[in-house]
Every structure is written in structure tokens, then in C-alpha cells.
Amino acid sequence: MLINTYNIAMNNVTTVPPASSTPRELDPQVKINIDELSRQMLKQVVVPPRLHWRMTTTQAADFIEAAYRVEVNLRYRPYQAHPQLRRCIEQLAHMITHDTNKFGILMAGVCGNGKTTLMRALRRAHLVVQARGLTDRLGMRIEQAKDIAAMVRQGESYRQLLLADILAIDDLGAESSEVMSYGNVVYPVVDLLERRYDAQRTTLATTNLTPAQVGEKYGTRLADRLQEAFTIITFQNQSFRQ
């Protein structure tokens, strides 16, 4: 049976043929409208929502800096304004206030220069922004890379990491690359990052590793994917732990 109806973009024909067990064959005269076909296919794809604040970059940076000051004060330390730190905050703010093909953020630098504090500040600020209705209701979870390596033995806990709206991994690179799980060698952090990459789920991470060291530890495949999907924020200031 020849059919000349198709539910997606063929010469403006949008009628879905009735279900039938009879083998079907497309009419050779039907011309496919590729542009419209692509648009219709995209409508059927469900992409996880991304971290996005509905405000200007400067406003977002001010929210984050205010939360950063809170994180510092909670540790009974004085807040030190630093132009390099503000630059990193503004880079982060730009990422979450603009549409981009990136859906991850990697904060890299030496120990003690504010990466983890900034990650925690982002979560604190996100709760405030969310309460004001200026972003989607997405939960943000922070986990140590070392703990993730252990969670692979706890199936449900690890599965929740795969599905988290926003997952922040602290101290990427400090964990063992491979662990034993029920007699099998597994690579929990690599697998987690790759599966979240495939699903385009928002993922953040801090690391003391350089880009070259990331490639050495996790392999070229993952390093290339991180380069593609992550905005890399490099902390150039020295340690605040003095």
C-alpha cells in the first residue's frame, strides 16, 4: 500500500495514518520538507531544564557575592574583596543568565582560592532567587567526589545523582578513578559525568587539576566532552587560607 500522508512535514500534510498491520510504503512523489521535519522532531524531544536566572548578569553577580559573604562569615572569617574573585563570580553569573549551548560549569584552580565557597554560595543564592520566582524550581545538590565513588555500591543513591536537577561535584580528581563493585571494576565519576552529559543535565564541579591533568586522570574522551559542554572558570588568585 502506498501512503502519501505522514504526520511530520510532507507537503503540509499532517494527518497521521490510522494504525494498520498492512505494510506501508511511502508514495515516491511525496517530497520531504527537511526543515519542517526537523522542527517537528525537536518538539518531541524532552531536554532537562537548565540553570537559568531571569535577571541581568550584574544582578546575578550581586546575589552570588552576597551569598559568598555569608559563606565566609559562617566560617568566622572576614570577607576579602578581590578583583579576581569578582571576575570569577561575574563569569558564573553570565553563564546562568544567558542562553548557551553549555550546560556545565567547571571551576579550576589551586587549593583554597574560593572554588568550593563559590559553589556553596551559588546554592544559597539559588534558593533566594527561587523563592522570589526568578528561576525554575530546580534542586541543587552538592557531593564530594570521594563520596560519589563510594555511592556506586548503593544503587539508589547513585541513581539519584544521575537524575539530580543540578549536581555539583566538589574536588573532582581527589577520588579513586576506579572502584570494585560486586566483583566488577567500575568508574563511578566518569560514568556519572558521561551519563549526565548524554542527558544534558546541569552539572558543576570544582577541581585542583589543570586541563591536562583532567585528561590524564579521566581520559581524552571525557576531557573532550567537558571541554565541549562546560564553561571553565579559572581561579587565578592565591589561597585565602593564610
N, C-alpha and C positions, 0 to 999 in steps of 0.2 A: 504494500500500500504506500503510495506517495503522499506525503503531507506537505502542505505549504503554509502551515501555521506553526508558530513557535512562540513561546512565552517571553522571549527576550529579543527585541530589536531586530526583526527581519522585515524590512519594508513597512514599518509601522504596524505590523501585525502582532498583537499582544494576547491573542486568545490561546489559552492553554488547551491542547488537545485532550479529549477525555481519555481516562485510563483504559487500556485495552491490552490484551495478551497478543494481539496481532502484531507481528514485526512491522516496524515503520521504517520508511525511507524518506529522506528529505528531498523535496522537489528540486531538481538540478537548476531550475530557473530562479530559485529564491536567492537573492543577494544579501549577504550578511553585512549589517551595519556594525563595524567593529567598535566604533566609538560608543555607540549606544549600548552595545552588548557589554562592554567593559563597565559602563556606568551602572547597568542593572546588576552585574555580578558584584560590584563593590557594595551595593545596597544590601546584599545578602551576607556580607562579612561582618562579624561582630568583633570589634577591636576593643580591648580593655581601655577604660578611661585613663588619661594621663594626668599627672600632677600639673595643675594649672590654676593660677590665682588671677582673678579678674580685677586687675589694678595695674598701675604703671610700674616700671622696673624700680624707680626710686622709692615708691611707696612700699613695694615688697622688700627692698633692701632695708628700709627703716624698721619694718616689722621684724625682720630677721635679726637685725642688730640689737633691737630692744630685747628680744628673747636671748640673744647671745650674752648680753649683760647680765640677765637673770641667771643663766647657767654658771657664769663666772662667780657671781655673788653667792650662789648656793654652795660654792666650794670655799667660801670665806677668803676670796682673793679679790684684789682690786681690779677693775676692768681697765685694760690698757688699750686706748685707741691707737690703731696702727694703720697707716695707709695701705699696706699690702693686704692686711686682713679685710679692710673695707673693699678693696678691689675684688677679693675672692667672694665676699658677700654679694657684691653687685653682679658678678658673673653668675652666681647661683640664682639671684633674683631675675636676671634677664632670661635664664633658661626656663623658669617656671611662669613667666608672664608672656611668652611669645610662642607662637606655633612653630614647631620644628620637627624634623624627622628623627631627632634624637629622643630617646625615652629612658636614658640613664645618665647618672652623674658620678664621676669618679674624682674624689678629692685626694690628691697625692702630694707628699712632702715628707720632710724629716719628722722624727718623733717630737711631740709636744708643741706643735705650732698651731693648734686650734682646729684640726680637722674633725675630731670626734665631737668637740664642743659645738662646732657649727652644725653638725648633723643633728645633735640633740636640740639645738636652738631652732632648726628648721621644723622639727616635730612639734615643739612647743608653739611656735608661731603658727604652724598649720592648724592647730586646734583652735587658736584665737580667730584666724581668718575663716575657718569653717563655721565657727559659732556666729559669725557676722554674715554668713550666707554668701561669701565672696569666692567660694570654691566648692567643688563637688565633695560629697561626703565619702571620702576615701580614708581608710585607716592606714596609719604608717607604723611599721614595726621595725625595731632595731635589734639586731642579733650580732653577737660576736662570731667571727669566722670560725674560731675554735669550737664554739658550741654547735655550730651548724654541722661540722664534721662529725660530732657525736650524735646528732639528731637523726642521722641517716638510719640508725638502728631502731629508731622509734618511728615507725611508718607514718602514723597520723600526724605527728608533729612536723615531720619533714614535708609531708604533702601540704600542710597549711602554709609553709614557706613558699611553695611553688605557686600557691593561689593568692598570696597576700596582695592587696591593692598596691601598696608601696612597701617595698622591702629595702631596708638599709643594712648593709653588711659592714661591720666595724672591724678594722685591722685585717683587711684582706691580705693574705700572704703569710700570716702568722700561724695558720693551721697546717696540719699534715695534708699533703696533696691527696694521699690515698689512705683508706682505712679498710679494715676487714669487716664484712657484714655477712653473717651466716656462711662463713667459709669463702666468700667471694671478695675480690678486691674491687672497691668502688671509689669513685672520685666525687664526693658529695658536693663540694663547692663548684667544681667545674660543671657537673651535671645540672646543678641548680641554676647557675648563670646561663647555661646554654638553653635550658628549657624556658626560662623567663625571657630570654632573647627571642626564641621562636614564637612565644605568645605575645611579645611586645608589652610586657608588664613593666611598670616603672620600677627601676632598681637603682639604688645608690650604694656607694661603697667608699670607704677610706682605706688608704694603703700607704705604707712607708716605702713601697717598691717603686723603682723607676719603670718607665715603659719597657725598657729592655729586660729588666728583671721579671716583669709580669710575663713576658714571652718565654723566658727561661723556665719559670715555675709552672705555668699553665699551658704552654704550647702555643705555636703560631696560630692555630685555628681560633682559640678563644681570644687571644690578644687582638687578632684582626677583627673579631666581632665586637669587642669592647671599643676598639678604635672607631668602628662604624656607628655604633648605637649610643655611645656615651660621650657626653661633654666632659672634657678633662679639665679640672680646675687645679692648677699647680700652686701650692703654698710655698712661697719663696722666703718668707720671714723665718727667723731662727726660733728656737724653742722658747716658750713662755715660762717653762719650768726652771726658773733660776732663782 
